[in-house]
Amino acid sequence: MGIISNPITIEELKEKHMHFFKSIIKGVVDVQRKVVIVDGDLHSDIEKLPLEDGSSPEDLWGINIYPFKGRENFIEYSALINIKPHQGNFSIEVEDLAIRKKIEDIVKALIKE
């Protein structure tokens, strides 16, 4: 597992953070701290690291990164930890387009081509 707080390339991401799956990297984005935590078997496993470090559960959103897809399609906004009825998110998908945009901006700023 690793916290990405400074920009890395997609190649570095593949080399350092593809321990569980061959074509996907599970991740959690902290939209407040603007970091991406990656490389776990389950999103809930990854979520533990920022929670233990003081992140708020409301700021954590699960994603899947497909590093072999084109940059425009490499983020999937789907994870069980995204079910947050108290925040109006009733699905595993991040439903709020403003939150999706925040996630996209953070991921693309930290994971470069």
C-alpha positions as CSV (number, residue, x, y, z in Angstrom):
1,M,0.0,0.0,0.0
2,G,1.2,3.5,-0.7
3,I,0.2,7.1,-0.3
4,I,0.6,9.2,-3.4
5,S,1.0,12.8,-2.4
6,N,3.6,13.9,-5.0
7,P,3.2,13.3,-8.8
8,I,4.4,10.0,-10.2
9,T,4.1,8.6,-13.7
10,I,1.7,5.8,-14.8
11,E,4.8,3.6,-15.3
12,E,6.0,4.2,-11.7
13,L,2.4,3.4,-10.6
14,K,2.5,0.1,-12.4
15,E,6.0,-0.8,-11.1
16,K,5.3,0.1,-7.5
17,H,1.6,-0.5,-6.9
18,M,0.3,-3.5,-8.9
19,H,0.6,-6.2,-6.3
20,F,-3.0,-7.6,-6.2
21,F,-4.4,-7.5,-9.8
22,K,-3.0,-7.6,-13.3
23,S,-4.9,-4.8,-14.9
24,I,-6.4,-2.7,-12.1
25,I,-5.2,-0.8,-9.0
26,K,-7.7,-0.2,-6.3
27,G,-7.4,3.2,-4.6
28,V,-9.0,5.6,-2.2
29,V,-8.9,9.4,-2.7
30,D,-9.0,11.8,0.2
31,V,-10.6,14.8,-1.4
32,Q,-9.7,17.1,1.5
33,R,-6.0,16.2,1.8
34,K,-5.7,15.7,-2.0
35,V,-3.9,12.4,-1.8
36,V,-4.5,8.9,-3.4
37,I,-3.9,5.8,-1.4
38,V,-3.4,2.7,-3.6
39,D,-2.6,-1.0,-3.8
40,G,-4.8,-3.1,-1.7
41,D,-7.0,-6.2,-2.1
42,L,-10.1,-4.3,-0.9
43,H,-11.0,-0.7,-0.8
44,S,-11.9,-1.1,2.8
45,D,-8.3,-2.3,3.5
46,I,-6.9,0.8,1.8
47,E,-9.4,3.1,3.6
48,K,-7.9,2.1,7.0
49,L,-4.6,3.8,6.4
50,P,-6.0,7.4,6.0
51,L,-8.6,6.8,8.7
52,E,-5.8,5.8,11.1
53,D,-4.0,9.0,10.1
54,G,-6.9,11.3,10.9
55,S,-8.8,11.5,7.6
56,S,-12.6,11.9,7.8
57,P,-14.7,9.1,6.3
58,E,-16.8,11.7,4.5
59,D,-13.7,12.7,2.5
60,L,-12.7,9.2,1.4
61,W,-13.9,7.8,-2.0
62,G,-13.0,4.5,-3.6
63,I,-11.8,4.3,-7.2
64,N,-10.3,1.8,-9.5
65,I,-7.4,2.8,-11.7
66,Y,-6.8,1.1,-15.0
67,P,-3.2,2.0,-15.9
68,F,-3.3,0.3,-19.3
69,K,-6.3,2.3,-20.5
70,G,-6.1,5.7,-22.1
71,R,-5.8,8.6,-19.7
72,E,-9.4,9.8,-20.4
73,N,-10.8,6.4,-19.3
74,F,-8.5,5.1,-16.6
75,I,-10.6,6.1,-13.5
76,E,-13.6,4.1,-12.4
77,Y,-15.6,5.7,-9.6
78,S,-16.9,2.4,-8.1
79,A,-16.3,0.9,-4.6
80,L,-18.4,-0.4,-1.8
81,I,-17.0,2.3,0.5
82,N,-18.8,4.8,-1.6
83,I,-22.2,3.8,-0.2
84,K,-22.8,6.8,2.1
85,P,-26.5,7.4,2.5
86,H,-25.9,10.1,5.0
87,Q,-24.1,12.0,2.3
88,G,-26.7,11.3,-0.4
89,N,-24.6,8.6,-2.1
90,F,-26.8,5.4,-2.2
91,S,-24.7,3.5,-4.8
92,I,-21.2,2.0,-5.1
93,E,-20.7,4.7,-7.8
94,V,-19.7,8.2,-6.8
95,E,-23.0,9.9,-7.9
96,D,-22.1,13.6,-7.2
97,L,-20.5,15.1,-10.3
98,A,-18.7,17.7,-8.3
99,I,-17.1,15.0,-6.1
100,R,-16.2,13.0,-9.3
101,K,-14.5,16.1,-10.7
102,K,-12.5,16.6,-7.5
103,I,-11.4,13.0,-7.6
104,E,-10.4,13.2,-11.3
105,D,-8.5,16.4,-10.7
106,I,-6.6,14.9,-7.8
107,V,-5.8,11.7,-9.6
108,K,-4.7,13.3,-12.8
109,A,-2.5,15.8,-10.9
110,L,-0.8,13.0,-9.0
111,I,-0.6,10.4,-11.8
112,K,1.1,11.7,-14.9
113,E,1.6,10.2,-18.3
